[in-house]
Amino acid sequence: MKPQEIDYLIIGGGPGGTPTAMALASAGKSVMLVEKGAGLGGTCLFEGCIPSKIFRESARRLRELKEAGDFGLCLPTLDVTVNWSAVLERKRAILKRRSEGALQNTGRLPTLNTEFGQCRLLSSRSAIIEKEDGTPQEVHFEKAILATGSVPFLPPIRGIDHPRVHDSESILNIDHIPETLLVIGGGPIGVELGQVFNTLGSQVTILETSPRILGPVDKELALLLQQRMQQEGIAIHTHCQVTAILHTGHSEFVEYTDQAGEKQHSIADTVLMVTGRRPNVEGLGLENTAVKHDPHGIEVDASLQTTEAGIYAVGDVVGQPMFAHWATAQGLALARHLMDQPVPFPTANTNSAVIFSEPEIGIAGLTEQQAKQAGLDIEVARYDFHNDARAQIDGHDNGILKIIYETSSHKVIGVHALVEGAGELMGEAALLVKAGLPIEAIAGAIHPHPTLTESFVMAVRSAMAKAGKPNDHKQK
């Protein structure tokens, strides 16, 4: 078959590759988007963000039913059961709808060709695609963009290859709610899924190697969440090093050492390994190019070009931070750059994120600890949601907002919140950090009452009052 000539080859149809392909095709470039999975959407849609949040939503609804009495609601029974098959079917339907929608969107662009199969680079300007039907297709391209995402990292621990030991992807297809679940790893995925299954009825234990869960998160907020989780009945053991997983009948016997180096063990019928993710470069054919990479990701410059001219990379395959929205931001910036349009590439210190714990943790910009480590002179405006009208109404008033700003300029460099609904606050937070607005801009903006967004203005007005700054904007 004659090689196909195209302007851009994009490998990976996730949140990094698909928007980039659409942006370039919308500009009239000939683009081939290759995805080896079942549909467009990547890890976020099929094995990450979306399915885990579908599980969380079912758990949240169950929690609300159990708390109905606190809101004056007398239900016929509180003996609510979970139809796990129905939860899985709902997940399947949502994933199908979103994947098909993405394919329809790409199909509307005449210069964008989407192929499903395995793509491997043959050189710096050619690749071979093994299509789903087994037929090969060679392509020659002017430029390529690698957006192949990441895969779960499993440390070399004896016994991890047992069917009852899951990673962050396989657990999303489990056919039952475990009676006992041992989570190895106290990062965002371990915390989110640990709380979900705890709410759904599992007895959950979390083993974490670090001194606390959620290491990169603001320390105060992470410790508050850790305390909340323990109050909910989740056992959390830190400073743990798992050494082996032994299989005994219908249970998993997990051996580990504690902070003192003493041998300990825990027993569960299901184990979830969430010990990080690694860039997915296997089978890409990078050895046929000058693209450099290591276990942390593909090496790129400030414009996301790899060490091979004309080949670029975006998203998880580049390394941390690994978020779907970060991959999209990188991809869209790269598309504009390739079309010779001026564009600032996203920087990690202005990124935002949400940990969908219970309650949620919202993150934008630098934490208090990161700012101090960077040598910045900062102040922190705080707000306790215990005093917040909307949080009291919702029954979720246990949380804190922290706005980090530079002492001299008052420029906001970080916003961090622990409260149910924190995710919805991060749009304003991201804008504040990206634009580098001063806290006076927050104080002067009229925030609607009663909403969680009021926390921003209440925090900075309190900080300004303590500093003796004029505060003419009063709000009841």
C-alpha positions in Angstrom: 0.0 0.0 0.0 1.3 3.5 -1.0 2.4 5.6 2.1 -0.1 8.3 3.0 1.3 11.8 3.1 0.0 14.1 5.9 0.9 17.3 7.6 0.5 16.0 11.2 0.5 12.6 12.8 -0.9 12.6 16.3 -0.5 9.4 18.3 -3.0 9.1 21.2 -6.7 10.1 21.1 -7.0 11.2 24.7 -7.5 14.7 26.2 -4.1 15.8 24.9 -4.2 14.4 21.3 -7.9 14.8 20.3 -8.2 18.6 21.0 -4.9 19.2 19.3 -5.9 17.2 16.2 -9.2 19.1 16.0 -7.5 22.5 16.4 -5.0 21.7 13.6 -7.6 20.2 11.3 -9.9 23.2 11.9 -7.0 25.3 10.5 -7.1 23.2 7.3 -4.1 21.0 8.1 -4.2 17.3 7.1 -4.2 15.4 10.3 -4.2 11.7 11.2 -5.2 10.9 14.7 -4.3 7.3 15.8 -5.8 5.7 18.9 -5.0 2.1 20.0 -7.9 1.9 22.5 -11.6 1.2 22.0 -12.5 4.8 21.4 -11.5 8.4 21.7 -11.1 9.7 25.3 -7.9 8.1 26.6 -7.2 7.1 30.2 -9.3 9.9 31.5 -12.5 8.6 29.9 -12.0 4.9 30.1 -9.8 4.2 33.1 -9.5 7.3 35.2 -11.3 10.6 35.7 -14.8 9.8 34.4 -15.5 6.2 35.6 -14.1 6.9 39.1 -16.3 10.0 39.4 -19.3 7.9 38.3 -18.6 5.6 41.2 -18.1 8.6 43.5 -21.5 10.0 42.5 -23.2 6.7 43.4 -21.4 6.8 46.7 -22.4 10.4 47.3 -26.1 9.7 46.6 -25.9 6.8 49.1 -24.4 9.0 51.7 -27.1 11.6 51.2 -29.8 9.1 51.7 -28.2 8.0 55.0 -28.0 11.6 56.1 -31.6 12.5 55.0 -32.8 12.6 58.6 -30.4 15.6 59.3 -32.4 17.6 56.8 -35.8 16.7 58.2 -36.6 14.0 55.7 -38.2 10.8 57.0 -37.5 8.0 54.5 -39.6 4.8 54.5 -36.3 2.9 55.2 -32.6 3.6 55.6 -31.8 0.0 54.6 -30.6 1.1 51.2 -28.8 -1.5 49.0 -26.4 -0.9 46.1 -27.1 -2.6 42.7 -23.5 -2.8 41.6 -24.5 -4.2 38.2 -26.6 -1.1 37.6 -23.7 1.2 38.6 -21.4 -0.6 36.1 -24.1 -0.3 33.4 -24.5 3.4 34.0 -20.7 3.8 33.8 -20.7 1.9 30.5 -23.5 4.0 29.0 -21.8 7.3 30.0 -18.4 6.2 28.6 -20.1 5.1 25.3 -22.0 8.3 25.0 -18.9 10.5 25.5 -16.6 8.4 23.3 -19.1 8.4 20.5 -19.6 12.1 20.9 -15.9 12.7 20.5 -15.8 10.5 17.4 -18.7 12.5 15.9 -16.9 15.8 16.6 -13.7 14.6 14.9 -15.7 13.2 12.0 -17.1 16.7 11.2 -13.6 17.9 10.1 -12.9 16.9 6.6 -9.1 17.1 6.9 -9.0 15.0 10.1 -8.7 11.2 9.7 -9.1 9.1 12.8 -7.7 5.6 12.8 -7.8 2.9 15.5 -4.8 0.7 15.9 -1.2 0.5 17.1 1.1 3.2 15.7 4.9 2.9 15.7 7.4 5.4 14.5 9.7 4.1 11.7 11.8 7.2 11.5 11.6 10.9 12.3 9.1 11.4 9.5 7.3 8.1 9.0 5.3 5.6 10.9 3.4 2.3 10.5 -0.2 1.8 11.8 -1.4 -1.7 12.5 -5.2 -1.1 12.0 -7.9 -2.9 13.9 -8.6 -5.2 10.9 -4.9 -6.2 10.8 -4.0 -4.2 7.7 -0.9 -2.0 7.9 -0.8 1.6 6.8 2.4 3.5 6.4 2.3 7.3 6.8 4.8 10.0 6.0 4.3 13.2 8.0 5.8 16.7 8.3 5.4 16.8 12.1 4.2 14.3 14.8 2.7 14.8 18.3 3.0 12.1 20.9 0.1 12.0 23.3 0.1 8.4 24.5 -0.6 9.2 28.1 0.5 7.1 31.0 0.0 3.6 32.5 -0.1 2.4 36.2 3.2 1.8 37.8 3.5 -1.4 39.8 6.6 -1.8 42.0 8.4 -5.1 42.0 6.5 -6.6 44.9 6.0 -10.4 45.2 2.4 -11.4 44.6 1.1 -8.4 42.7 0.1 -10.5 39.7 -2.8 -12.2 41.4 -6.4 -11.6 40.1 -7.5 -10.1 43.4 -4.8 -7.5 43.2 -6.0 -4.6 41.1 -4.4 -1.4 39.7 -6.2 1.9 39.2 -7.6 0.7 35.9 -8.8 -2.8 36.6 -10.5 -1.8 39.8 -13.0 0.2 37.7 -14.3 -3.0 36.2 -14.5 -5.1 39.4 -17.8 -7.0 39.4 -18.6 -6.6 43.1 -18.1 -4.3 46.1 -15.2 -5.8 48.1 -16.0 -6.7 51.7 -12.5 -5.6 52.7 -10.2 -3.5 50.6 -6.6 -2.8 51.2 -5.3 0.2 49.3 -1.5 0.5 48.7 -0.9 4.2 48.1 -2.3 7.3 49.7 -2.2 9.6 46.7 -5.3 11.1 45.0 -6.5 7.9 43.4 -6.0 5.8 46.5 -7.8 8.4 48.6 -10.7 8.9 46.2 -11.4 5.2 45.6 -10.8 4.3 49.2 -13.5 6.7 50.3 -15.8 5.6 47.6 -15.7 2.0 48.5 -15.8 2.8 52.2 -19.1 4.6 51.6 -20.4 1.8 49.5 -19.7 -0.7 52.4 -16.2 -1.9 52.1 -13.9 -2.0 55.2 -10.9 0.0 53.9 -7.3 0.2 54.9 -4.7 2.5 53.3 -1.0 1.9 53.4 1.2 4.9 52.5 5.0 5.1 52.4 5.2 8.8 53.2 4.5 10.5 56.6 1.0 11.5 55.4 -1.5 11.0 52.5 -1.5 13.4 49.5 2.1 14.5 49.8 2.1 17.3 47.2 -1.2 18.8 48.6 -1.2 21.6 51.2 -0.2 19.9 54.4 -2.9 21.4 56.6 -5.7 20.4 54.3 -4.2 16.9 53.7 -4.0 16.3 57.4 -7.6 17.5 58.0 -8.8 15.2 55.3 -6.8 12.3 56.8 -8.4 12.9 60.1 -11.9 13.0 58.5 -11.2 9.7 56.7 -10.1 8.0 59.9 -13.3 9.2 61.6 -15.2 7.6 58.8 -13.6 4.3 59.7 -10.8 4.1 57.2 -7.6 2.8 58.7 -4.6 4.8 57.5 -1.0 3.6 58.2 1.8 5.8 57.0 5.6 5.2 56.8 4.8 1.7 55.4 6.9 -0.3 53.0 5.0 -3.2 51.4 7.2 -6.2 51.0 5.0 -9.0 49.7 1.4 -10.1 49.0 0.6 -13.6 49.9 -2.6 -15.4 48.7 -4.4 -17.5 51.3 -7.7 -19.0 50.2 -10.1 -16.1 49.6 -7.9 -13.5 51.2 -4.7 -11.5 50.5 -2.1 -11.4 53.2 -0.1 -8.1 52.8 3.2 -7.9 54.5 4.9 -4.5 55.2 7.3 -2.8 57.5 6.3 0.2 59.7 8.2 3.3 60.6 10.3 1.5 63.2 11.2 -1.2 60.6 9.0 -3.8 62.4 7.2 -6.4 60.3 3.4 -5.9 60.1 0.6 -7.4 58.1 -2.9 -6.7 56.9 -5.6 -9.1 55.5 -8.2 -8.2 52.9 -10.2 -10.0 50.2 -9.1 -7.3 47.6 -6.0 -5.3 47.1 -5.8 -2.0 45.1 -2.3 -0.9 44.0 -2.1 2.8 43.3 1.5 3.5 43.5 1.8 6.1 40.7 1.8 6.2 36.9 4.5 6.1 34.3 4.6 7.7 30.8 3.4 5.3 28.2 6.2 4.9 25.6 6.2 1.2 25.0 5.8 0.2 21.3 6.1 3.8 20.1 9.3 3.2 18.2 11.2 6.0 19.8 14.4 4.0 19.3 14.0 4.8 15.6 14.2 8.5 16.3 16.4 10.9 18.3 13.6 11.4 20.9 15.1 11.1 24.4 13.1 9.8 27.4 13.5 8.3 30.8 11.1 6.7 33.4 9.8 10.3 34.2 8.8 11.1 30.7 9.8 12.3 27.2 12.2 15.2 27.2 10.7 18.4 25.7 11.7 22.0 25.5 9.7 25.1 26.3 7.6 24.7 23.2 7.0 20.9 23.8 9.3 19.8 21.0 11.3 16.7 21.8 15.0 16.2 21.1 13.9 15.1 17.6 13.1 18.3 15.5 9.5 18.1 14.3 8.3 15.6 16.9 6.4 17.0 19.9 4.8 15.6 23.0 2.0 16.6 25.3 0.3 15.3 28.4 1.2 12.5 30.7 3.8 11.1 28.4 5.9 14.2 29.2 5.7 13.5 32.9 4.3 15.5 35.8 1.8 17.0 36.3 -0.5 14.3 35.0 -4.0 15.8 34.5 -6.4 15.6 31.6 -7.0 19.4 31.6 -3.2 19.9 31.7 -2.8 17.8 28.6 -5.5 19.7 26.8 -4.0 23.0 27.7 -0.6 21.9 26.4 -2.1 20.5 23.2 -4.1 23.6 22.4 -1.1 25.8 23.1 1.1 23.7 20.9 -1.5 23.8 18.1 -1.4 27.6 18.1 2.3 27.6 18.2 2.5 25.3 15.2 0.2 27.7 13.3 2.7 30.5 14.1 0.3 32.2 16.5 1.7 33.9 19.6 0.8 31.8 22.7 2.1 31.4 26.3 2.6 27.8 27.1 1.0 26.6 30.3 3.3 26.6 33.4 3.0 24.2 36.3 2.8 26.9 38.9 -0.5 28.2 37.4 -2.1 24.8 37.0 -5.3 23.9 38.8 -6.6 20.5 40.0 -9.3 18.8 42.1 -9.0 15.8 44.3 -12.4 14.3 44.4 -12.2 13.2 48.0 -15.0 13.7 50.5 -14.9 16.7 50.9 -13.1 17.8 47.8 -9.7 19.5 47.7 -9.3 22.2 45.2 -5.8 23.3 44.1 -4.6 26.2 42.0 -1.0 27.5 41.9 1.5 27.1 44.7 0.9 25.8 48.2 2.1 27.7 51.2 4.9 25.2 51.6 6.0 25.4 47.9 6.0 29.2 48.0 8.2 29.3 51.0 10.6 26.7 49.5 10.8 29.0 46.5 12.0 31.8 48.8 8.9 33.9 48.3 7.7 36.3 50.9 4.0 35.5 51.3 0.9 36.0 53.4 -2.1 33.7 53.7 -5.7 34.8 53.7 -7.8 32.1 55.5 -11.5 31.3 55.7 -13.1 28.7 57.9 -16.2 27.2 56.2 -17.6 26.5 59.6 -18.8 30.1 59.4 -20.1 29.9 55.9 -23.8 30.2 55.2 -23.9 28.0 52.2 -21.7 25.3 53.7 -23.9 25.2 56.8 -27.0 24.9 54.6 -25.5 22.0 52.7 -24.3 20.3 55.8 -20.6 20.4 54.7 -19.1 23.2 56.8 -15.9 21.4 57.9 -13.2 22.9 55.7 -10.8 25.7 55.0 -9.9 28.1 52.2 -6.4 29.4 51.9 -5.4 32.2 49.5 -1.6 32.5 49.2 -0.4 36.0 48.0 2.9 37.9 47.8 3.5 40.3 50.7 4.7 43.2 48.6 2.5 43.0 45.5 -0.5 41.3 47.0 -0.6 39.1 43.9 -2.4 35.8 44.3 -0.1 32.9 43.6 -2.1 30.0 45.1 -5.6 29.0 46.2 -6.3 25.8 48.1 -9.6 24.7 49.5 -11.0 21.7 51.5 -14.8 21.7 51.2 -17.4 19.8 49.4 -17.8 21.8 46.2 -14.2 22.9 46.1 -14.0 21.8 42.5 -16.5 24.4 41.4 -14.4 27.1 43.1 -11.3 26.4 41.1 -12.4 28.2 38.0 -12.2 31.5 39.8 -9.0 30.3 41.6 -7.3 29.4 38.3 -8.1 32.8 36.9 -6.8 34.7 39.9 -3.5 32.7 39.8 -3.1 32.9 36.0 -3.8 36.6 35.8 -1.7 37.4 39.0 -4.5 39.5 40.3 -4.1 41.2 43.7 -6.3 40.4 46.7 -7.8 43.9 46.4 -9.4 42.7 43.1 -11.2 40.0 45.0 -12.3 42.3 47.8 -13.8 44.7 45.2 -15.7 42.0 43.3 -19.3 41.5 44.4 -19.8 37.7 45.1 -23.3 36.3 45.3 -24.8 35.3 48.6 -25.2 32.6 49.9 -22.6 30.7 47.8 -19.3 29.1 48.5 -17.6 31.7 46.3 -18.2 34.2 49.1 -15.3 32.5 50.9 -12.8 34.3 48.5 -14.0 37.8 49.4 -14.4 37.0 53.1 -10.9 35.6 53.3 -9.2 38.5 51.8 -11.3 41.1 53.6 -10.3 39.5 56.9 -6.6 39.5 55.8 -6.8 43.2 54.8 -8.5 44.2 58.1 -5.7 42.5 60.1 -3.2 44.3 58.0 -5.0 47.6 58.6 -5.9 48.0 55.0 -9.0 50.1 54.0 -12.1 47.8 53.5 -15.0 49.7 52.2 -16.8 46.7 50.7 -19.1 45.3 53.4 -21.3 42.2 52.8 -23.7 40.7 55.3 
